[in-house]
Amino acid sequence: MMEIDRMSYIFGSFARRRQSQEVGAAKRRSIEPTQISHDRSKSTPHTSKKPTPTSPRAKSICNFVLEDSKFKCPMCRRLFVEPKVLPCLHTFCLRCLQELEANDYSNWCDDESDESANTSESRKGSGSGGSGYVSDRNNSLHPGCPPTVKRICCPTCGARAEVPHGGVSLFPPNYLLQHRMVLATLNAHNTHLLCDVCTSDVSATARCMDCAISFCDRCEELHLRQKSAAGHEVLSLEEARRKGITKVRRQIMCVQHPELELCLFCSSCYQVICRDCVSASHKGHTCEPVSRAVKAHLTDLRLAADRAKSLAEQSALAANRLHATSKQLEARCAKIQAEVEDFIDKYIRSVEDHRKRLIDQVNQTRNEKLQEIGKCKLGLHKRVREARDVAFFLEELLSDGTDVEVLSFLKPVMRRIDKCGGGKVADVGVEGSLLFLPEEVAQYAQGCCPLYGIVTTQMVAPSNCVINTEALTNLRVGKKTQLTLEMRDRHNKRLDRGGEEISAEIRYRDAGVSRSLLVDIEDLRDGTYSVAFVPDVAGKLVLSVTVKGQPVKDSPFPIIVRTLKPHHGTFHCCSFCSSGGSKEATCGCGGKMPGGYKGCGHGHEGHPGRRHWSCCGNVLEHSECTRSNTHSHYQFTL
């Protein structure tokens, strides 16, 4: 049920507050539940006389329920009762806002805790009038103390709204919503309207569409006799409702002075006020009539409306783009998820195959080793029998045979003993005969990703490992030297894997030098290792390389480091340019210019095509001279 008197519908508007203490309220007759009792809309033409505050003409009771959701409060889900507009432009019932203000215990904060408190709009105005959001801060209960600001959170958008010092009731009403609710009530067929002219409760039967006044039969006749009503469209109430009542007299009363209408606009505070508000709280402010002020701000408001529409369209387009992006993201994520699942499935299958292959290798090695051990056992059993036969024969021969008989079997017996003891027993070891290297990459691992872990029977033999010594014959200070160490097993076969423990050390052999040189070792994962170092001083050194703590073949290696041979020429582009055109200048590159020149020239035969040293022809600027200084060459220093 909605009570129209809570809206205080006066002169076609809901601006005046409820007059709940009036004596005439107890004498209002009750209406059936299916009907609506509506008092006079007080829509008579406005005069300059002030309305009497004690008049009961604003009273009405209505049980009509508006079905449109726009007339319902978002909080209580019921029809609006005294709708108030928050600074975020969302509308709620006054009762709902009061409950929100009372229940929100965390809405007290300092004046500097919210950015909205620092805006110019929040600093303006004294809170009087019908459109201000912030009350006068100078009216604090504790002068001299910093004012305390109370804020509530909008249930719709979450924006924090600063509450005026007078409470949420000082938020401006939603006049447009109230006006539309009045029109919807007037057009409802089950609404009982009263005559707006009669002082008693007389039902209205007609309505003047021009004056926006409802009449009873008698007042309708009197209205039609007036000369000012000539040409007015007066229809029966049913006809007016069928045609649609679209006009009511709208008047907005001041919140601070309910008997006065809002008619002035304070440009200093951006508030609509009444005449008493000028002297009360807007002294010295720039005030002008509403009709003149609205003309000045109408263009700005229309531009703001166009801008808001443009922002809404842009936001809608951005939302559509985000929706499309979300769809693309969903599709992309679904595709990536499918790829991940497919990859993991393949990887799991590969790992399972790799596991099966490794176990097969272990079983194969086990069978091979067991077969080898079985063969060795058969050979040993055969040797035991043969040796026992020889021993038994010799015991009988030596105990009962004569010297001739003993000597006659000397050669066959010795040959038989040599045959029994001549064969070597195979040394089948268990420790180190089979290794699992988890850090090595399987050679057959192909496809999605590498697979680690191999099973091998190859055992490295440090004494068979070799290192190339060709790079040790010409060592120079500051020049990097790189060697290759090759791993081999006990059968002198090269290993096809890495993972061995390699260490290398270079020490100086010269007297008085006890320091070592840093050596870099890199596992190439193919059975070879890179050993690199850079000599820092000239002298005699010793290179020691070990595998699993045992030295490799020919280790340690004595090496000699020499200084770089300096260049005795000029790093030039050609002899002609560096010598200033001299025909006697020669160059180590071997090029010669025609015309009697002994040196090289650009584009001529023998020229290397780039800058080079005149002493040896080397094209590297920071290099060692490869020619002896005994030759006579032209030297030119730039």
Backbone torsions as a table, in degrees:
resi	resn	phi	psi	omega
1	MET	NA	140.9	179.7
2	MET	-117.3	130.6	178.7
3	GLU	-99.8	114.6	-177.6
4	ILE	-67.0	-28.7	-177.4
5	ASP	-65.2	-22.4	175.4
6	ARG	-68.3	-24.1	177.4
7	MET	-87.5	-16.8	178.1
8	SER	53.9	64.4	-176.0
9	TYR	-74.7	108.0	-177.5
10	ILE	-124.8	127.9	179.6
11	PHE	51.6	46.3	176.8
12	GLY	76.6	12.4	179.4
13	SER	-134.8	173.6	179.3
14	PHE	-115.4	36.3	-172.9
15	ALA	-81.3	-31.7	-173.8
16	ARG	-80.1	144.4	-178.8
17	ARG	-73.1	162.3	-178.0
18	ARG	-66.4	136.6	177.0
19	GLN	-104.9	79.4	-173.8
20	SER	-79.4	-12.5	-176.8
21	GLN	-96.2	7.3	-175.5
22	GLU	-71.3	144.8	-175.8
23	VAL	-72.8	-30.9	-176.6
24	GLY	-70.8	-6.8	-177.7
25	ALA	-68.4	-30.9	-178.0
26	ALA	-74.8	-16.6	-177.0
27	LYS	-95.1	1.7	-179.2
28	ARG	-70.4	132.3	-179.1
29	ARG	-77.1	151.1	178.3
30	SER	-85.4	155.3	-175.8
31	ILE	-120.1	156.4	177.3
32	GLU	-64.2	155.0	-177.4
33	PRO	-61.9	-27.3	-178.0
34	THR	-86.7	-0.3	-178.8
35	GLN	-114.9	170.8	179.0
36	ILE	-129.1	128.8	177.1
37	SER	-99.9	121.1	-176.6
38	HIS	-130.8	121.1	179.6
39	ASP	-74.5	175.9	179.2
40	ARG	-55.3	134.2	-179.6
41	SER	-74.0	-3.0	178.8
42	LYS	56.0	39.5	-176.3
43	SER	-96.8	28.0	175.5
44	THR	-69.0	155.9	179.0
45	PRO	-55.0	140.0	-176.3
46	HIS	-75.1	136.4	175.7
47	THR	-119.3	172.1	-179.6
48	SER	-76.0	-10.2	-180.0
49	LYS	-73.7	144.6	178.8
50	LYS	-77.7	133.9	178.3
51	PRO	-66.0	147.0	179.8
52	THR	-76.1	123.0	-176.5
53	PRO	-62.2	-25.5	-175.5
54	THR	-88.3	3.8	-179.0
55	SER	-70.5	132.8	-178.8
56	PRO	-87.7	19.3	-173.1
57	ARG	-71.3	-15.9	-178.5
58	ALA	-85.1	-5.6	-174.9
59	LYS	-78.1	136.5	172.8
60	SER	-163.4	151.5	178.0
61	ILE	-125.6	134.2	-174.4
62	CYS	-140.2	129.5	174.5
63	ASN	-109.6	20.2	178.8
64	PHE	-78.4	132.3	-178.5
65	VAL	-106.2	115.4	177.7
66	LEU	-75.1	131.6	-175.3
67	GLU	-85.3	-20.1	-176.0
68	ASP	-68.0	131.4	-177.0
69	SER	-69.4	-19.6	-179.4
70	LYS	-72.7	-14.0	176.5
71	PHE	-93.9	9.7	-177.3
72	LYS	-112.7	141.4	-178.9
73	CYS	-71.0	135.5	179.2
74	PRO	-66.0	-19.9	-178.2
75	MET	-87.9	-55.2	-176.1
76	CYS	-91.3	-9.7	178.7
77	ARG	62.8	24.0	175.9
78	ARG	-121.2	171.8	-179.1
79	LEU	-59.2	145.6	-179.0
80	PHE	-61.8	137.2	171.0
81	VAL	-125.6	112.6	-175.4
82	GLU	53.0	64.7	-178.8
83	PRO	-65.5	133.8	179.4
84	LYS	-119.0	144.8	-177.8
85	VAL	-103.6	125.8	175.8
86	LEU	-81.8	165.0	178.0
87	PRO	-58.2	-23.4	177.1
88	CYS	-82.4	5.4	177.0
89	LEU	70.6	22.3	172.0
90	HIS	-101.0	142.1	-171.4
91	THR	-108.5	138.4	177.5
92	PHE	-144.2	160.5	174.9
93	CYS	-65.0	150.0	177.4
94	LEU	-62.9	-40.7	180.0
95	ARG	-62.7	-39.9	178.3
96	CYS	-64.6	-40.7	179.0
97	LEU	-66.5	-37.5	177.7
98	GLN	-64.7	-40.4	176.4
99	GLU	-65.8	-39.3	178.1
100	LEU	-64.5	-40.1	179.0
101	GLU	-66.6	-38.1	-177.5
102	ALA	-74.5	-32.8	-174.8
103	ASN	-90.2	-15.0	-178.0
104	ASP	-88.4	99.6	-177.0
105	TYR	-87.3	-5.0	-177.5
106	SER	-109.9	21.6	-175.1
107	ASN	-98.6	3.8	176.4
108	TRP	-87.9	131.6	-179.4
109	CYS	-152.2	168.2	178.3
110	ASP	-74.7	165.2	-176.7
111	ASP	-68.5	-21.0	-176.1
112	GLU	-100.6	7.9	-174.7
113	SER	-85.0	-10.7	-177.4
114	ASP	-130.5	138.7	-179.4
115	GLU	-66.5	-28.8	-178.3
116	SER	-65.6	-25.2	179.2
117	ALA	-71.6	-16.8	-177.9
118	ASN	-94.7	-3.1	-179.8
119	THR	-73.0	156.6	-178.5
120	SER	-67.7	-31.4	180.0
121	GLU	-66.0	-39.7	-178.0
122	SER	-71.5	-18.2	-179.8
123	ARG	-88.2	-12.3	-173.9
124	LYS	-92.9	152.6	168.5
125	GLY	87.4	160.8	179.7
126	SER	-110.4	2.6	178.1
127	GLY	89.9	-4.1	177.0
128	SER	-81.5	165.1	-178.5
129	GLY	91.6	-174.8	-174.5
130	GLY	-107.5	6.7	-177.3
131	SER	-132.5	10.7	-178.9
132	GLY	-89.4	148.3	179.3
133	TYR	-104.0	-22.8	-174.5
134	VAL	-122.4	131.5	179.2
135	SER	-82.1	173.0	-176.7
136	ASP	-67.6	125.0	-179.3
137	ARG	-79.4	-13.6	179.5
138	ASN	-79.8	-10.6	-179.8
139	ASN	-94.1	28.6	-180.0
140	SER	-64.2	148.7	179.9
141	LEU	-69.0	-19.7	-177.8
142	HIS	-125.0	82.6	178.3
143	PRO	-60.0	143.8	-179.1
144	GLY	92.8	-18.5	177.9
145	CYS	-98.8	147.8	178.6
146	PRO	-61.4	133.4	-177.4
147	PRO	-65.4	144.4	177.6
148	THR	-100.9	130.3	-176.0
149	VAL	-105.7	134.8	177.6
150	LYS	-109.3	136.5	-177.5
151	ARG	-132.0	148.7	174.1
152	ILE	-120.7	155.8	-177.9
153	CYS	-100.1	128.6	179.9
154	CYS	-66.1	126.0	179.5
155	PRO	-66.8	-18.3	-177.0
156	THR	-87.7	-52.5	-174.7
157	CYS	-109.8	-12.0	179.9
158	GLY	83.9	1.8	179.8
159	ALA	-72.0	142.6	180.0
160	ARG	-88.3	124.9	-177.1
161	ALA	-109.8	132.7	179.4
162	GLU	-77.7	125.7	-176.7
163	VAL	-85.8	130.8	175.2
164	PRO	-60.2	157.9	-178.1
165	HIS	-65.9	-19.6	176.7
166	GLY	-84.4	-3.9	179.7
167	GLY	104.9	178.0	-177.0
168	VAL	-69.3	-14.9	178.9
169	SER	-67.4	-18.0	178.8
170	LEU	-85.8	-2.2	170.5
171	PHE	-64.8	143.7	-176.4
172	PRO	-66.4	143.1	175.8
173	PRO	-71.2	158.7	174.8
174	ASN	-88.9	87.4	-174.5
175	TYR	-62.1	-41.5	-177.5
176	LEU	-64.0	-41.4	177.9
177	LEU	-65.1	-41.2	177.7
178	GLN	-62.2	-42.5	179.4
179	HIS	-61.7	-42.9	179.5
180	ARG	-67.1	-35.5	176.6
181	MET	-66.3	-36.0	176.7
182	VAL	-64.6	-44.9	178.8
183	LEU	-62.3	-41.4	179.0
184	ALA	-64.7	-35.7	178.2
185	THR	-69.8	-41.6	-179.9
186	LEU	-65.6	-33.2	-178.0
187	ASN	-84.4	-7.4	179.1
188	ALA	-74.1	133.3	-176.2
189	HIS	-72.4	-22.1	179.8
190	ASN	-97.3	17.6	174.6
191	THR	-92.7	128.4	179.8
192	HIS	-93.1	106.2	-179.7
193	LEU	-93.3	145.4	175.6
194	LEU	-106.4	158.2	179.7
195	CYS	-65.7	134.8	-178.5
196	ASP	-81.1	-9.1	-175.7
197	VAL	-104.4	-40.4	-177.3
198	CYS	-66.9	146.7	178.3
199	THR	-86.1	-14.7	177.0
200	SER	-101.9	170.7	-177.6
201	ASP	-81.2	88.8	179.6
202	VAL	-114.4	131.8	-178.3
203	SER	-68.9	140.5	177.5
204	ALA	-82.7	141.5	179.4
205	THR	-121.9	-14.2	-177.8
206	ALA	-143.8	166.3	179.9
207	ARG	-146.7	134.1	175.1
208	CYS	-86.7	117.9	-176.5
209	MET	-73.0	-20.5	-179.7
210	ASP	-86.8	-41.8	-179.7
211	CYS	-87.0	-13.7	-179.1
212	ALA	60.4	46.4	-179.3
213	ILE	-128.5	140.1	175.8
214	SER	-96.4	137.2	-175.9
215	PHE	-125.0	153.9	164.7
216	CYS	-87.0	-176.5	-176.9
217	ASP	-63.9	-42.3	-177.5
218	ARG	-69.7	-46.2	-179.9
219	CYS	-66.0	-30.8	177.3
220	GLU	-64.1	-43.6	179.7
221	GLU	-63.4	-43.2	179.0
222	LEU	-65.3	-37.0	-179.9
223	HIS	-66.7	-36.5	-179.1
224	LEU	-72.4	-21.0	178.5
225	ARG	-78.6	-19.2	-178.6
226	GLN	-70.8	140.8	179.0
227	LYS	-67.5	-32.5	180.0
228	SER	-67.7	-19.1	-179.8
229	ALA	-95.8	10.2	-179.8
230	ALA	-64.8	130.0	-179.7
231	GLY	83.8	-0.5	177.6
232	HIS	-71.6	148.1	178.9
233	GLU	-93.3	104.9	179.7
234	VAL	-109.5	117.6	-177.3
235	LEU	-120.0	157.2	172.4
236	SER	-64.7	159.4	-175.0
237	LEU	-61.3	-38.4	178.9
238	GLU	-67.3	-43.0	178.1
239	GLU	-64.1	-40.5	178.5
240	ALA	-62.2	-38.9	179.1
241	ARG	-70.6	-37.4	177.5
242	ARG	-65.8	-39.3	177.6
243	LYS	-72.0	-31.7	179.6
244	GLY	104.7	113.1	176.9
245	ILE	-81.1	113.2	-175.5
246	THR	-117.9	2.7	-173.8
247	LYS	-134.5	129.7	171.5
248	VAL	-138.8	155.9	177.2
249	ARG	-76.9	121.9	-174.4
250	ARG	-110.1	124.0	-179.8
251	GLN	-140.9	128.6	-177.5
252	ILE	-108.5	122.7	-177.2
253	MET	-95.2	155.2	-179.8
254	CYS	-72.4	140.4	179.0
255	VAL	-71.8	-39.6	179.8
256	GLN	-76.5	-32.0	-179.3
257	HIS	-127.8	84.2	-172.1
258	PRO	-61.6	-16.8	-178.5
259	GLU	-87.1	-5.9	-177.4
260	LEU	-113.4	149.5	-179.5
261	GLU	-91.4	146.7	174.5
262	LEU	-73.9	117.3	-174.2
263	CYS	-136.0	-6.9	-178.3
264	LEU	-121.9	155.3	178.8
265	PHE	-123.3	121.7	178.0
266	CYS	-88.2	110.9	-179.1
267	SER	-72.2	-22.9	178.9
268	SER	-73.7	-37.8	-177.2
269	CYS	-104.1	-8.8	-175.9
270	TYR	56.1	51.5	-179.8
271	GLN	-135.4	148.3	173.3
272	VAL	-92.3	127.4	-173.7
273	ILE	-132.7	171.9	173.5
274	CYS	-100.4	-176.5	-176.2
275	ARG	-72.3	-33.2	179.4
276	ASP	-71.6	-25.8	178.5
277	CYS	-67.2	-25.0	-179.2
278	VAL	-63.7	-47.7	-179.4
279	SER	-79.6	-22.3	-176.1
280	ALA	-80.9	-49.9	-172.7
281	SER	-140.0	7.5	-179.4
282	HIS	-129.4	37.6	178.4
283	LYS	-67.9	135.5	179.5
284	GLY	78.3	0.0	179.0
285	HIS	-86.0	157.6	177.6
286	THR	-82.4	111.5	-178.5
287	CYS	-122.3	144.9	179.8
288	GLU	-147.7	160.2	179.1
289	PRO	-60.6	151.8	-178.2
290	VAL	-62.6	-38.6	-178.2
291	SER	-62.6	-36.1	178.4
292	ARG	-77.9	-38.0	-178.7
293	ALA	-67.9	-37.1	-177.6
294	VAL	-67.6	-30.7	176.6
295	LYS	-66.6	-36.7	-179.3
296	ALA	-71.0	-32.2	-175.9
297	HIS	-103.6	-2.7	-177.4
298	LEU	-65.0	-40.6	179.8
299	THR	-63.9	-42.9	178.6
300	ASP	-63.1	-39.5	179.9
301	LEU	-67.1	-39.0	177.5
302	ARG	-65.8	-40.5	176.1
303	LEU	-63.6	-39.1	177.4
304	ALA	-64.5	-38.5	177.2
305	ALA	-64.1	-43.2	177.8
306	ASP	-63.7	-38.7	178.8
307	ARG	-66.3	-40.4	178.2
308	ALA	-63.7	-40.7	176.7
309	LYS	-62.5	-42.4	179.0
310	SER	-63.3	-42.4	177.6
311	LEU	-63.6	-37.9	178.2
312	ALA	-64.7	-42.2	178.7
313	GLU	-64.9	-43.9	178.8
314	GLN	-63.5	-40.4	178.6
315	SER	-65.6	-38.7	177.4
316	ALA	-64.2	-42.1	177.7
317	LEU	-64.1	-42.1	178.0
318	ALA	-63.5	-39.0	177.7
319	ALA	-64.3	-39.5	177.4
320	ASN	-64.3	-40.5	178.0
321	ARG	-64.8	-41.0	177.6
322	LEU	-64.7	-36.5	177.5
323	HIS	-63.6	-44.8	177.6
324	ALA	-63.8	-39.4	178.1
325	THR	-63.4	-40.1	177.9
326	SER	-63.5	-38.0	176.5
327	LYS	-63.3	-45.2	178.3
328	GLN	-62.8	-39.4	179.0
329	LEU	-64.4	-41.6	177.9
330	GLU	-61.0	-45.3	179.6
331	ALA	-64.4	-41.3	179.6
332	ARG	-63.8	-44.8	180.0
333	CYS	-64.5	-38.8	177.6
334	ALA	-63.5	-40.0	178.8
335	LYS	-65.8	-45.6	179.5
336	ILE	-63.5	-39.2	178.6
337	GLN	-62.2	-41.3	177.5
338	ALA	-63.9	-40.4	178.3
339	GLU	-64.9	-40.7	179.3
340	VAL	-63.7	-46.1	179.9
341	GLU	-62.7	-41.2	178.1
342	ASP	-64.5	-42.1	178.8
343	PHE	-63.3	-46.0	-178.8
344	ILE	-64.1	-39.1	177.8
345	ASP	-61.9	-45.6	178.0
346	LYS	-63.8	-40.9	-179.1
347	TYR	-64.9	-41.0	178.1
348	ILE	-63.5	-41.5	177.3
349	ARG	-63.4	-40.7	179.0
350	SER	-64.4	-41.9	179.4
351	VAL	-64.9	-41.6	178.1
352	GLU	-63.6	-42.6	176.7
353	ASP	-63.3	-41.0	178.5
354	HIS	-63.2	-43.1	176.8
355	ARG	-60.1	-45.3	179.5
356	LYS	-63.3	-39.6	-179.0
357	ARG	-66.5	-41.1	178.8
358	LEU	-65.2	-42.1	179.0
359	ILE	-65.3	-37.5	176.3
360	ASP	-63.1	-39.4	177.5
361	GLN	-64.4	-40.5	178.3
362	VAL	-63.3	-44.7	179.6
363	ASN	-64.9	-39.3	178.8
364	GLN	-64.3	-44.0	177.8
365	THR	-63.3	-40.8	177.7
366	ARG	-59.1	-46.6	-179.2
367	ASN	-63.8	-41.8	179.6
368	GLU	-63.7	-44.1	-179.9
369	LYS	-66.4	-40.7	178.5
370	LEU	-65.4	-38.3	176.1
371	GLN	-63.9	-40.9	178.6
372	GLU	-64.4	-41.8	177.5
373	ILE	-65.0	-38.4	178.3
374	GLY	-62.8	-42.0	177.1
375	LYS	-62.8	-42.4	179.0
376	CYS	-63.8	-38.3	178.9
377	LYS	-65.5	-40.3	177.3
378	LEU	-63.0	-43.8	178.5
379	GLY	-62.8	-39.5	179.5
380	LEU	-68.2	-39.7	176.7
381	HIS	-61.9	-41.1	177.7
382	LYS	-64.3	-41.2	178.4
383	ARG	-64.7	-37.1	177.5
384	VAL	-62.0	-45.5	-179.9
385	ARG	-63.9	-45.7	180.0
386	GLU	-62.9	-41.8	-179.5
387	ALA	-66.1	-38.0	178.3
388	ARG	-66.9	-38.9	178.3
389	ASP	-63.2	-43.0	179.4
390	VAL	-64.8	-43.5	-179.6
391	ALA	-63.2	-42.4	179.6
392	PHE	-64.5	-42.5	179.4
393	PHE	-63.8	-41.4	-178.5
394	LEU	-69.0	-35.8	179.2
395	GLU	-63.6	-43.2	178.4
396	GLU	-68.4	-38.9	-179.3
397	LEU	-66.9	-41.9	-178.4
398	LEU	-73.6	-27.6	-178.6
399	SER	-83.5	-35.9	-174.2
400	ASP	-116.7	-16.2	-175.5
401	GLY	-83.5	155.1	176.6
402	THR	-81.9	175.0	-178.9
403	ASP	-64.1	-38.0	-179.9
404	VAL	-65.5	-42.4	-178.9
405	GLU	-66.2	-37.9	179.0
406	VAL	-65.0	-45.0	-177.8
407	LEU	-70.7	-26.8	-179.7
408	SER	-70.0	-24.1	178.0
409	PHE	-102.5	11.5	-178.0
410	LEU	-62.3	-51.0	-176.4
411	LYS	-65.8	-48.6	178.9
412	PRO	-60.9	-37.1	-178.8
413	VAL	-68.0	-44.7	-179.8
414	MET	-64.6	-38.0	177.7
415	ARG	-63.9	-38.3	179.9
416	ARG	-69.3	-38.1	178.1
417	ILE	-66.6	-42.6	177.6
418	ASP	-60.8	-37.3	179.3
419	LYS	-67.0	-38.3	179.5
420	CYS	-70.3	-38.7	-177.6
421	GLY	-95.8	-3.5	-178.1
422	GLY	-74.1	-32.0	-178.4
423	GLY	-72.8	139.2	179.1
424	LYS	-89.7	140.5	177.1
425	VAL	-82.7	128.2	-179.7
426	ALA	-66.3	132.1	179.7
427	ASP	-91.0	96.0	180.0
428	VAL	-97.0	101.6	-179.8
429	GLY	-89.9	157.6	178.2
430	VAL	-103.2	-45.4	-179.4
431	GLU	-71.1	120.9	178.9
432	GLY	86.7	-4.5	179.0
433	SER	-75.0	-19.5	179.8
434	LEU	-143.5	127.0	-176.5
435	LEU	-126.9	147.0	171.2
436	PHE	-117.1	120.6	-178.1
437	LEU	-110.8	99.8	-174.5
438	PRO	-73.0	-18.0	-177.2
439	GLU	-91.5	-6.4	-179.4
440	GLU	-86.7	144.9	179.5
441	VAL	-87.7	130.5	178.7
442	ALA	-68.3	134.8	-176.6
443	GLN	-68.4	-29.4	-179.5
444	TYR	-85.1	1.0	-179.1
445	ALA	-73.6	106.7	179.7
446	GLN	-133.3	156.1	176.2
447	GLY	111.7	-126.5	-169.3
448	CYS	-66.7	-41.4	-174.9
449	CYS	-161.4	158.8	179.0
450	PRO	-71.7	151.6	178.2
451	LEU	-113.8	132.3	-176.6
452	TYR	-102.9	149.3	177.5
453	GLY	106.0	119.6	177.6
454	ILE	-132.7	154.8	174.2
455	VAL	-112.0	126.5	-176.1
456	THR	-138.7	154.0	175.8
457	THR	-110.5	-1.0	179.5
458	GLN	-79.2	127.7	178.0
459	MET	-114.1	131.6	-178.9
460	VAL	-72.3	140.1	175.6
461	ALA	-115.4	102.5	-175.8
462	PRO	-54.5	-34.5	-178.1
463	SER	-69.0	-18.7	178.6
464	ASN	-96.8	-10.9	179.4
465	CYS	-70.5	135.7	-175.5
466	VAL	-121.7	155.2	177.7
467	ILE	-133.2	136.3	-179.2
468	ASN	-72.9	130.1	-176.4
469	THR	-105.3	8.2	-179.1
470	GLU	-65.9	-37.2	-178.4
471	ALA	-73.4	-8.3	-179.7
472	LEU	-89.3	-1.8	-175.7
473	THR	-84.9	-20.4	-175.2
474	ASN	-136.3	69.9	-179.2
475	LEU	-91.7	137.2	179.8
476	ARG	-128.6	149.8	-179.9
477	VAL	-64.8	130.8	178.1
478	GLY	79.5	1.6	-178.9
479	LYS	-107.1	127.9	-176.2
480	LYS	-69.9	135.6	178.0
481	THR	-117.7	132.0	-177.2
482	GLN	-127.4	126.9	-179.3
483	LEU	-116.6	161.1	178.8
484	THR	-122.0	122.2	178.2
485	LEU	-102.3	126.8	-176.7
486	GLU	-108.8	125.3	-179.5
487	MET	-84.7	136.7	178.0
488	ARG	-137.0	154.3	-179.9
489	ASP	-93.4	-170.8	-177.3
490	ARG	-70.1	-19.6	174.7
491	HIS	-91.0	12.1	178.9
492	ASN	63.7	28.3	175.8
493	LYS	-98.4	142.3	-177.1
494	ARG	-72.3	138.6	176.7
495	LEU	-80.6	145.1	179.8
496	ASP	-106.4	26.4	-177.9
497	ARG	-145.2	168.5	176.0
498	GLY	-112.8	-149.2	177.1
499	GLY	89.1	8.5	179.7
500	GLU	-87.5	159.7	180.0
501	GLU	-90.7	105.5	-175.6
502	ILE	-113.4	139.9	174.2
503	SER	-140.4	146.4	-179.7
504	ALA	-141.7	146.7	-178.7
505	GLU	-147.1	138.8	177.7
506	ILE	-120.9	124.5	178.4
507	ARG	-124.7	151.4	179.4
508	TYR	-84.3	137.1	-179.9
509	ARG	-93.6	-12.1	-177.9
510	ASP	-64.8	151.5	-179.6
511	ALA	-67.6	135.6	177.3
512	GLY	87.7	-4.4	-180.0
513	VAL	-112.7	115.9	-177.1
514	SER	-120.1	6.6	-178.3
515	ARG	-86.8	164.6	-179.1
516	SER	-114.5	170.3	-176.3
517	LEU	-115.9	141.0	-179.3
518	LEU	-70.3	134.5	179.9
519	VAL	-125.2	130.6	177.6
520	ASP	-98.8	131.1	179.6
521	ILE	-121.5	130.2	-179.2
522	GLU	-126.4	128.1	178.2
523	ASP	-83.5	116.0	-180.0
524	LEU	-85.1	-1.1	174.4
525	ARG	63.4	16.8	177.8
526	ASP	-126.7	19.5	-177.8
527	GLY	94.3	0.4	179.6
528	THR	-124.5	156.7	-179.0
529	TYR	-132.9	141.8	177.1
530	SER	-95.8	126.2	178.4
531	VAL	-116.2	114.6	-174.5
532	ALA	-129.1	145.9	176.1
533	PHE	-157.7	162.4	179.6
534	VAL	-127.5	110.2	178.4
535	PRO	-64.2	138.7	-179.2
536	ASP	-103.1	-24.5	177.7
537	VAL	-137.7	159.4	177.7
538	ALA	-80.7	151.5	178.9
539	GLY	149.7	-172.7	180.0
540	LYS	-96.9	132.4	-177.8
541	LEU	-129.0	167.6	178.0
542	VAL	-132.1	125.7	178.7
543	LEU	-103.3	122.0	178.3
544	SER	-116.7	126.3	-179.6
545	VAL	-123.9	128.6	179.8
546	THR	-128.2	149.4	174.6
547	VAL	-121.4	117.3	-176.6
548	LYS	57.0	36.2	177.7
549	GLY	82.8	-1.6	179.4
550	GLN	-110.3	140.0	-177.2
551	PRO	-69.1	148.2	176.5
552	VAL	-80.7	178.4	-177.5
553	LYS	-61.6	132.3	177.7
554	ASP	68.6	8.3	177.8
555	SER	-81.8	140.2	4.9
556	PRO	-83.3	159.4	-177.1
557	PHE	-108.5	121.7	175.2
558	PRO	-78.5	133.1	-179.0
559	ILE	-134.6	156.2	179.9
560	ILE	-125.9	129.8	179.9
561	VAL	-109.3	129.4	179.7
562	ARG	-117.5	162.1	177.6
563	THR	-81.0	159.0	178.9
564	LEU	-70.4	140.5	175.4
565	LYS	-75.4	123.9	-177.5
566	PRO	-73.9	155.6	176.1
567	HIS	-82.7	140.5	179.6
568	HIS	-107.9	6.0	-179.6
569	GLY	-112.6	-151.7	-177.4
570	THR	-123.5	136.9	176.3
571	PHE	-85.7	98.5	-170.8
572	HIS	-128.0	176.2	176.2
573	CYS	-87.9	-35.8	175.0
574	CYS	-166.1	163.4	-178.6
575	SER	-68.2	-35.1	-178.4
576	PHE	-62.3	-43.5	-178.3
577	CYS	-73.7	-43.3	-175.1
578	SER	-72.1	-26.3	-179.4
579	SER	-97.2	0.9	-179.4
580	GLY	74.5	26.5	177.2
581	GLY	90.7	17.8	-178.9
582	SER	-74.8	135.2	179.0
583	LYS	-79.5	-18.7	-177.2
584	GLU	-86.7	-12.8	-177.8
585	ALA	-70.3	132.7	178.9
586	THR	-114.6	169.2	-178.4
587	CYS	-142.5	145.5	-179.0
588	GLY	-72.5	-9.9	178.8
589	CYS	-73.8	-16.4	178.0
590	GLY	88.5	-2.0	179.7
591	GLY	-78.2	149.1	178.8
592	LYS	-138.6	140.8	176.4
593	MET	-90.2	144.7	175.1
594	PRO	-68.9	162.4	179.5
595	GLY	94.7	20.6	177.4
596	GLY	89.0	9.3	177.7
597	TYR	-84.4	137.3	179.9
598	LYS	-92.8	-13.3	-179.3
599	GLY	-105.3	-179.6	-175.9
600	CYS	-86.8	164.4	178.0
601	GLY	-148.2	161.2	-177.8
602	HIS	-62.4	130.3	174.5
603	GLY	78.2	0.2	-179.2
604	HIS	-98.5	168.5	-174.9
605	GLU	-62.5	135.8	178.5
606	GLY	90.6	-12.5	179.7
607	HIS	-74.4	131.7	-176.7
608	PRO	-71.1	-8.7	178.0
609	GLY	86.6	6.6	179.4
610	ARG	-156.8	176.3	179.9
611	ARG	-67.4	147.4	-175.8
612	HIS	-158.4	169.5	178.8
613	TRP	-83.4	136.9	-179.4
614	SER	-75.5	-18.1	-177.1
615	CYS	-81.0	-40.5	-175.2
616	CYS	-128.9	-8.3	179.8
617	GLY	81.6	7.3	-179.6
618	ASN	-70.1	132.0	-176.7
619	VAL	-85.1	-7.8	178.2
620	LEU	-91.0	126.5	-175.8
621	GLU	-69.5	-46.8	-179.7
622	HIS	-96.0	79.4	-177.6
623	SER	-143.9	177.7	179.7
624	GLU	-94.5	141.1	179.8
625	CYS	-73.9	129.8	-177.0
626	THR	-97.6	4.6	-179.4
627	ARG	-122.3	144.5	-179.3
628	SER	-70.2	155.9	-178.2
629	ASN	-83.0	4.9	-178.4
630	THR	-76.8	-21.6	178.9
631	HIS	-76.7	146.5	179.9
632	SER	-94.7	117.3	178.1
633	HIS	-128.5	154.6	175.8
634	TYR	-69.9	129.9	177.8
635	GLN	-117.9	130.4	179.3
636	PHE	-136.0	124.6	-178.2
637	THR	-104.4	124.7	179.0
638	LEU	-75.6	NA	NA
